[in-house]
Amino acid sequence: MTPVWAWVLQGYGSLMNERGMSGRREGGLHVEKLRRYVTKALESVFDDAVLVRTSEVYTAPWVRMKCQFGCGWYGKSLTCPPHTPTPAEMRLVLDSYTHAILLHRNWREGRQDVSEFHDALLDLEMTLFFDGYYKALGMGTGPCKRCESCNTSGHCVRGDRARPSMEACGIDVFQTAQRQGLSLRVLTGREDERHSCGLVLVE
Ligand code: SF4
């Protein structure tokens, strides 16, 4: 079975020399252009959007353990471990990009619909892609709930819309967000305000 994330690791590799592309795109103009997409994100459903270097997106071995021993979704969605990249595999993916747009949204009253978050994240990914950022790839929050029951014994039936969460791929979301000044904290009760984070990788 090909996991839903597998296309990240294949398909685009032969399009061009990435080091050469990266070298040309390191300049301030490239960053300035990417900042326009941060503005676009802030005009949609997100409370915060920050352009970060992928070296500021942290992976850690313990994150996968939290999925396996602490989350009832382990193995139940193609966007969750063990179907998703390990932290080490994700580090390689992150290091094949220069930048990412980190997205954050509070779950205030009337905002409990996480599909709105994912749809806006995919819109941003698609906008970047059609503007020529062909490597653009979004990562959302939590398990994918697009189908009533996930097709875990086969292929994803909505691979065009399904994206793994940051944490499902071994990203330390807390550290990544807190280093950018986003105030995530551990929830201590169901009434606590929740937060969602996502990421769009881009180069
Ligand atoms: S779109 Fe459906 S099959 Fe694909 S990961 Fe989501 S729930 Fe599973």
py3Dmol code that shows the C-alpha trace and the ligand (Angstrom):
import py3Dmol

protein = """\
ATOM      1  CA  MET A   1       0.000   0.000   0.000  1.00  0.00           C
ATOM      2  CA  THR A   2       1.341   3.407  -0.881  1.00  0.00           C
ATOM      3  CA  PRO A   3       0.894   5.760   2.074  1.00  0.00           C
ATOM      4  CA  VAL A   4      -0.893   9.044   1.413  1.00  0.00           C
ATOM      5  CA  TRP A   5       2.268  11.060   2.001  1.00  0.00           C
ATOM      6  CA  ALA A   6       4.420   9.063  -0.395  1.00  0.00           C
ATOM      7  CA  TRP A   7       4.039  11.481  -3.266  1.00  0.00           C
ATOM      8  CA  VAL A   8       5.991  13.988  -1.202  1.00  0.00           C
ATOM      9  CA  LEU A   9       9.069  11.862  -1.611  1.00  0.00           C
ATOM     10  CA  GLN A  10       8.640  11.066  -5.265  1.00  0.00           C
ATOM     11  CA  GLY A  11       7.518  12.626  -8.483  1.00  0.00           C
ATOM     12  CA  TYR A  12       9.116  16.063  -8.446  1.00  0.00           C
ATOM     13  CA  GLY A  13      12.735  15.043  -7.927  1.00  0.00           C
ATOM     14  CA  SER A  14      13.662  15.022 -11.579  1.00  0.00           C
ATOM     15  CA  LEU A  15      12.160  18.359 -12.533  1.00  0.00           C
ATOM     16  CA  MET A  16      15.249  20.406 -11.839  1.00  0.00           C
ATOM     17  CA  ASN A  17      18.387  20.712  -9.832  1.00  0.00           C
ATOM     18  CA  GLU A  18      17.031  21.772  -6.438  1.00  0.00           C
ATOM     19  CA  ARG A  19      20.296  23.162  -5.148  1.00  0.00           C
ATOM     20  CA  GLY A  20      20.532  25.419  -8.147  1.00  0.00           C
ATOM     21  CA  MET A  21      16.921  26.515  -7.689  1.00  0.00           C
ATOM     22  CA  SER A  22      17.468  27.096  -4.002  1.00  0.00           C
ATOM     23  CA  GLY A  23      20.577  29.132  -4.660  1.00  0.00           C
ATOM     24  CA  ARG A  24      18.725  31.448  -7.006  1.00  0.00           C
ATOM     25  CA  ARG A  25      15.807  31.846  -4.631  1.00  0.00           C
ATOM     26  CA  GLU A  26      17.673  32.733  -1.441  1.00  0.00           C
ATOM     27  CA  GLY A  27      17.548  36.475  -2.080  1.00  0.00           C
ATOM     28  CA  GLY A  28      15.408  39.145  -0.434  1.00  0.00           C
ATOM     29  CA  LEU A  29      13.163  39.393  -3.487  1.00  0.00           C
ATOM     30  CA  HIS A  30      12.139  35.758  -3.095  1.00  0.00           C
ATOM     31  CA  VAL A  31      11.331  36.308   0.572  1.00  0.00           C
ATOM     32  CA  GLU A  32       9.408  39.482  -0.250  1.00  0.00           C
ATOM     33  CA  LYS A  33       7.332  37.552  -2.803  1.00  0.00           C
ATOM     34  CA  LEU A  34       6.568  34.839  -0.250  1.00  0.00           C
ATOM     35  CA  ARG A  35       5.450  37.470   2.259  1.00  0.00           C
ATOM     36  CA  ARG A  36       2.548  38.277  -0.073  1.00  0.00           C
ATOM     37  CA  TYR A  37       1.184  34.795   0.621  1.00  0.00           C
ATOM     38  CA  VAL A  38       1.475  35.443   4.339  1.00  0.00           C
ATOM     39  CA  THR A  39      -0.763  38.469   3.795  1.00  0.00           C
ATOM     40  CA  LYS A  40      -3.193  36.330   1.778  1.00  0.00           C
ATOM     41  CA  ALA A  41      -3.308  33.784   4.604  1.00  0.00           C
ATOM     42  CA  LEU A  42      -4.065  36.492   7.153  1.00  0.00           C
ATOM     43  CA  GLU A  43      -6.916  37.696   4.942  1.00  0.00           C
ATOM     44  CA  SER A  44      -8.517  34.223   5.119  1.00  0.00           C
ATOM     45  CA  VAL A  45      -9.350  32.215   8.241  1.00  0.00           C
ATOM     46  CA  PHE A  46      -5.990  32.280  10.023  1.00  0.00           C
ATOM     47  CA  ASP A  47      -5.179  34.358  13.109  1.00  0.00           C
ATOM     48  CA  ASP A  48      -1.439  34.122  12.532  1.00  0.00           C
ATOM     49  CA  ALA A  49       0.742  33.386   9.541  1.00  0.00           C
ATOM     50  CA  VAL A  50       4.526  33.495   9.752  1.00  0.00           C
ATOM     51  CA  LEU A  51       7.142  32.923   7.079  1.00  0.00           C
ATOM     52  CA  VAL A  52       9.837  30.685   8.574  1.00  0.00           C
ATOM     53  CA  ARG A  53      12.896  28.912   7.302  1.00  0.00           C
ATOM     54  CA  THR A  54      12.489  25.124   7.306  1.00  0.00           C
ATOM     55  CA  SER A  55      15.474  24.918   9.678  1.00  0.00           C
ATOM     56  CA  GLU A  56      13.100  26.537  12.197  1.00  0.00           C
ATOM     57  CA  VAL A  57      10.604  23.683  11.837  1.00  0.00           C
ATOM     58  CA  TYR A  58      11.585  21.165  14.500  1.00  0.00           C
ATOM     59  CA  THR A  59      11.183  17.399  14.359  1.00  0.00           C
ATOM     60  CA  ALA A  60      11.690  15.064  17.318  1.00  0.00           C
ATOM     61  CA  PRO A  61      11.621  11.279  17.826  1.00  0.00           C
ATOM     62  CA  TRP A  62       9.203  11.488  20.776  1.00  0.00           C
ATOM     63  CA  VAL A  63       6.404  13.013  18.677  1.00  0.00           C
ATOM     64  CA  ARG A  64       5.593   9.693  17.017  1.00  0.00           C
ATOM     65  CA  MET A  65       5.507   7.989  20.408  1.00  0.00           C
ATOM     66  CA  LYS A  66       2.812  10.471  21.454  1.00  0.00           C
ATOM     67  CA  CYS A  67       0.739   9.368  18.452  1.00  0.00           C
ATOM     68  CA  GLN A  68       1.271   5.679  19.158  1.00  0.00           C
ATOM     69  CA  PHE A  69       0.777   5.828  22.922  1.00  0.00           C
ATOM     70  CA  GLY A  70      -1.622   8.616  23.656  1.00  0.00           C
ATOM     71  CA  CYS A  71      -3.896   9.087  20.670  1.00  0.00           C
ATOM     72  CA  GLY A  72      -6.869   6.917  19.730  1.00  0.00           C
ATOM     73  CA  TRP A  73      -6.365   7.721  16.048  1.00  0.00           C
ATOM     74  CA  TYR A  74      -3.095   5.792  15.707  1.00  0.00           C
ATOM     75  CA  GLY A  75      -3.410   3.551  12.640  1.00  0.00           C
ATOM     76  CA  LYS A  76      -6.980   4.651  11.958  1.00  0.00           C
ATOM     77  CA  SER A  77      -6.290   7.273   9.322  1.00  0.00           C
ATOM     78  CA  LEU A  78      -3.977   7.297   6.319  1.00  0.00           C
ATOM     79  CA  THR A  79      -2.884  10.736   7.517  1.00  0.00           C
ATOM     80  CA  CYS A  80      -1.708   9.342  10.870  1.00  0.00           C
ATOM     81  CA  PRO A  81       1.233   7.112  11.879  1.00  0.00           C
ATOM     82  CA  PRO A  82       2.254   4.473  10.970  1.00  0.00           C
ATOM     83  CA  HIS A  83       1.149   5.600   7.479  1.00  0.00           C
ATOM     84  CA  THR A  84       2.978   8.922   7.679  1.00  0.00           C
ATOM     85  CA  PRO A  85       6.706   9.759   7.462  1.00  0.00           C
ATOM     86  CA  THR A  86       8.864   9.136  10.507  1.00  0.00           C
ATOM     87  CA  PRO A  87      10.511  12.196  12.102  1.00  0.00           C
ATOM     88  CA  ALA A  88      13.773  11.284  10.334  1.00  0.00           C
ATOM     89  CA  GLU A  89      12.028  10.995   6.955  1.00  0.00           C
ATOM     90  CA  MET A  90      10.209  14.259   7.582  1.00  0.00           C
ATOM     91  CA  ARG A  91      13.499  15.996   8.384  1.00  0.00           C
ATOM     92  CA  LEU A  92      14.729  15.047   4.916  1.00  0.00           C
ATOM     93  CA  VAL A  93      11.528  16.398   3.377  1.00  0.00           C
ATOM     94  CA  LEU A  94      11.782  19.672   5.332  1.00  0.00           C
ATOM     95  CA  ASP A  95      15.422  20.071   4.360  1.00  0.00           C
ATOM     96  CA  SER A  96      14.474  19.790   0.682  1.00  0.00           C
ATOM     97  CA  TYR A  97      12.606  23.125   1.048  1.00  0.00           C
ATOM     98  CA  THR A  98      13.879  26.564   2.041  1.00  0.00           C
ATOM     99  CA  HIS A  99      10.769  28.089   3.613  1.00  0.00           C
ATOM    100  CA  ALA A 100       7.390  27.350   5.126  1.00  0.00           C
ATOM    101  CA  ILE A 101       4.361  29.412   6.049  1.00  0.00           C
ATOM    102  CA  LEU A 102       3.320  28.521   9.577  1.00  0.00           C
ATOM    103  CA  LEU A 103      -0.427  28.981  10.143  1.00  0.00           C
ATOM    104  CA  HIS A 104      -2.331  29.260  13.386  1.00  0.00           C
ATOM    105  CA  ARG A 105      -5.983  29.606  14.323  1.00  0.00           C
ATOM    106  CA  ASN A 106      -7.802  29.788  17.655  1.00  0.00           C
ATOM    107  CA  TRP A 107     -10.904  27.673  18.078  1.00  0.00           C
ATOM    108  CA  ARG A 108     -13.103  30.428  19.394  1.00  0.00           C
ATOM    109  CA  GLU A 109     -16.860  30.074  19.624  1.00  0.00           C
ATOM    110  CA  GLY A 110     -18.377  29.354  16.211  1.00  0.00           C
ATOM    111  CA  ARG A 111     -15.045  28.213  14.821  1.00  0.00           C
ATOM    112  CA  GLN A 112     -15.145  24.536  15.719  1.00  0.00           C
ATOM    113  CA  ASP A 113     -15.232  23.389  12.097  1.00  0.00           C
ATOM    114  CA  VAL A 114     -11.697  22.190  11.402  1.00  0.00           C
ATOM    115  CA  SER A 115     -12.545  21.542   7.725  1.00  0.00           C
ATOM    116  CA  GLU A 116     -12.593  25.330   7.230  1.00  0.00           C
ATOM    117  CA  PHE A 117      -8.978  25.413   8.434  1.00  0.00           C
ATOM    118  CA  HIS A 118      -7.962  22.601   6.085  1.00  0.00           C
ATOM    119  CA  ASP A 119      -9.780  24.059   3.081  1.00  0.00           C
ATOM    120  CA  ALA A 120      -8.046  27.432   3.572  1.00  0.00           C
ATOM    121  CA  LEU A 121      -4.700  25.670   3.942  1.00  0.00           C
ATOM    122  CA  LEU A 122      -5.274  23.755   0.694  1.00  0.00           C
ATOM    123  CA  ASP A 123      -6.336  26.963  -1.062  1.00  0.00           C
ATOM    124  CA  LEU A 124      -3.034  28.534  -0.027  1.00  0.00           C
ATOM    125  CA  GLU A 125      -1.090  25.489  -1.224  1.00  0.00           C
ATOM    126  CA  MET A 126      -2.923  25.547  -4.573  1.00  0.00           C
ATOM    127  CA  THR A 127      -2.456  29.301  -5.016  1.00  0.00           C
ATOM    128  CA  LEU A 128       1.291  28.914  -4.486  1.00  0.00           C
ATOM    129  CA  PHE A 129       1.414  25.916  -6.831  1.00  0.00           C
ATOM    130  CA  PHE A 130      -0.384  27.697  -9.678  1.00  0.00           C
ATOM    131  CA  ASP A 131       1.805  30.757  -9.159  1.00  0.00           C
ATOM    132  CA  GLY A 132       4.805  28.581 -10.011  1.00  0.00           C
ATOM    133  CA  TYR A 133       5.877  27.336  -6.584  1.00  0.00           C
ATOM    134  CA  TYR A 134       5.562  23.779  -7.812  1.00  0.00           C
ATOM    135  CA  LYS A 135       6.834  22.176  -4.594  1.00  0.00           C
ATOM    136  CA  ALA A 136       4.165  23.792  -2.387  1.00  0.00           C
ATOM    137  CA  LEU A 137       2.812  21.241   0.086  1.00  0.00           C
ATOM    138  CA  GLY A 138       0.380  21.759   2.947  1.00  0.00           C
ATOM    139  CA  MET A 139       0.224  19.967   6.265  1.00  0.00           C
ATOM    140  CA  GLY A 140      -2.781  20.335   8.492  1.00  0.00           C
ATOM    141  CA  THR A 141      -3.880  19.516  11.982  1.00  0.00           C
ATOM    142  CA  GLY A 142      -5.343  16.342  13.471  1.00  0.00           C
ATOM    143  CA  PRO A 143      -6.518  13.259  11.585  1.00  0.00           C
ATOM    144  CA  CYS A 144      -8.241  13.555   8.209  1.00  0.00           C
ATOM    145  CA  LYS A 145     -12.015  13.218   8.563  1.00  0.00           C
ATOM    146  CA  ARG A 146     -13.064  13.690   4.961  1.00  0.00           C
ATOM    147  CA  CYS A 147     -14.531  10.172   4.751  1.00  0.00           C
ATOM    148  CA  GLU A 148     -16.908   8.537   7.174  1.00  0.00           C
ATOM    149  CA  SER A 149     -14.399   5.728   7.499  1.00  0.00           C
ATOM    150  CA  CYS A 150     -10.800   6.012   6.334  1.00  0.00           C
ATOM    151  CA  ASN A 151      -9.708   3.486   3.714  1.00  0.00           C
ATOM    152  CA  THR A 152      -6.729   2.297   5.780  1.00  0.00           C
ATOM    153  CA  SER A 153      -6.509  -1.056   3.974  1.00  0.00           C
ATOM    154  CA  GLY A 154      -6.026   0.651   0.612  1.00  0.00           C
ATOM    155  CA  HIS A 155      -5.244   3.981  -0.998  1.00  0.00           C
ATOM    156  CA  CYS A 156      -6.584   7.354   0.028  1.00  0.00           C
ATOM    157  CA  VAL A 157      -9.779   8.051  -1.913  1.00  0.00           C
ATOM    158  CA  ARG A 158      -9.324  11.857  -1.663  1.00  0.00           C
ATOM    159  CA  GLY A 159      -5.591  12.219  -2.065  1.00  0.00           C
ATOM    160  CA  ASP A 160      -6.177  15.576  -3.729  1.00  0.00           C
ATOM    161  CA  ARG A 161      -7.614  16.955  -0.475  1.00  0.00           C
ATOM    162  CA  ALA A 162      -6.112  14.822   2.308  1.00  0.00           C
ATOM    163  CA  ARG A 163      -2.984  16.115   4.032  1.00  0.00           C
ATOM    164  CA  PRO A 164      -1.236  14.756   7.112  1.00  0.00           C
ATOM    165  CA  SER A 165      -0.945  16.889  10.194  1.00  0.00           C
ATOM    166  CA  MET A 166       2.373  18.370  11.260  1.00  0.00           C
ATOM    167  CA  GLU A 167       2.459  16.195  14.383  1.00  0.00           C
ATOM    168  CA  ALA A 168       1.634  13.023  12.427  1.00  0.00           C
ATOM    169  CA  CYS A 169       4.895  13.568  10.550  1.00  0.00           C
ATOM    170  CA  GLY A 170       7.021  13.965  13.660  1.00  0.00           C
ATOM    171  CA  ILE A 171       7.058  17.762  13.826  1.00  0.00           C
ATOM    172  CA  ASP A 172       7.282  19.257  17.305  1.00  0.00           C
ATOM    173  CA  VAL A 173       4.434  21.729  16.800  1.00  0.00           C
ATOM    174  CA  PHE A 174       4.811  23.349  20.225  1.00  0.00           C
ATOM    175  CA  GLN A 175       8.458  24.182  19.817  1.00  0.00           C
ATOM    176  CA  THR A 176       8.019  25.309  16.214  1.00  0.00           C
ATOM    177  CA  ALA A 177       5.124  27.623  17.106  1.00  0.00           C
ATOM    178  CA  GLN A 178       6.523  28.927  20.389  1.00  0.00           C
ATOM    179  CA  ARG A 179       9.834  29.894  18.766  1.00  0.00           C
ATOM    180  CA  GLN A 180       7.778  32.146  16.467  1.00  0.00           C
ATOM    181  CA  GLY A 181       6.047  33.788  19.402  1.00  0.00           C
ATOM    182  CA  LEU A 182       2.767  31.896  19.080  1.00  0.00           C
ATOM    183  CA  SER A 183       1.387  31.193  22.518  1.00  0.00           C
ATOM    184  CA  LEU A 184       0.428  27.525  22.486  1.00  0.00           C
ATOM    185  CA  ARG A 185       0.014  25.853  25.834  1.00  0.00           C
ATOM    186  CA  VAL A 186      -1.095  22.482  27.142  1.00  0.00           C
ATOM    187  CA  LEU A 187      -4.884  22.296  27.594  1.00  0.00           C
ATOM    188  CA  THR A 188      -6.048  21.354  31.062  1.00  0.00           C
ATOM    189  CA  GLY A 189      -9.794  21.094  30.422  1.00  0.00           C
ATOM    190  CA  ARG A 190     -12.356  20.710  27.635  1.00  0.00           C
ATOM    191  CA  GLU A 191     -13.431  24.311  28.135  1.00  0.00           C
ATOM    192  CA  ASP A 192      -9.924  25.614  27.370  1.00  0.00           C
ATOM    193  CA  GLU A 193      -9.494  27.453  24.086  1.00  0.00           C
ATOM    194  CA  ARG A 194      -7.984  25.138  21.488  1.00  0.00           C
ATOM    195  CA  HIS A 195      -5.502  25.969  18.769  1.00  0.00           C
ATOM    196  CA  SER A 196      -4.783  24.582  15.330  1.00  0.00           C
ATOM    197  CA  CYS A 197      -1.492  24.872  13.483  1.00  0.00           C
ATOM    198  CA  GLY A 198      -0.644  24.059   9.896  1.00  0.00           C
ATOM    199  CA  LEU A 199       2.257  24.489   7.557  1.00  0.00           C
ATOM    200  CA  VAL A 200       2.712  25.066   3.849  1.00  0.00           C
ATOM    201  CA  LEU A 201       6.157  24.094   2.625  1.00  0.00           C
ATOM    202  CA  VAL A 202       7.420  26.190  -0.245  1.00  0.00           C
ATOM    203  CA  GLU A 203      10.548  27.048  -2.158  1.00  0.00           C
TER     204      GLU A 203
END
"""
ligand_1 = """\
8
SF4
S -9.618 11.389 2.419
Fe -10.642 9.587 3.285
S -9.273 7.861 2.720
Fe -8.083 9.749 2.475
S -7.001 10.027 4.435
Fe -8.920 11.207 4.539
S -10.413 9.854 5.521
Fe -8.685 8.569 4.776
"""
view = py3Dmol.view(width=600, height=400)
view.addModel(protein, "pdb")
view.setStyle({"model": 0}, {"cartoon": {"style": "trace"}})
view.addModel(ligand_1, "xyz")
view.setStyle({"model": 1}, {"stick": {}})
view.zoomTo()
view.show()
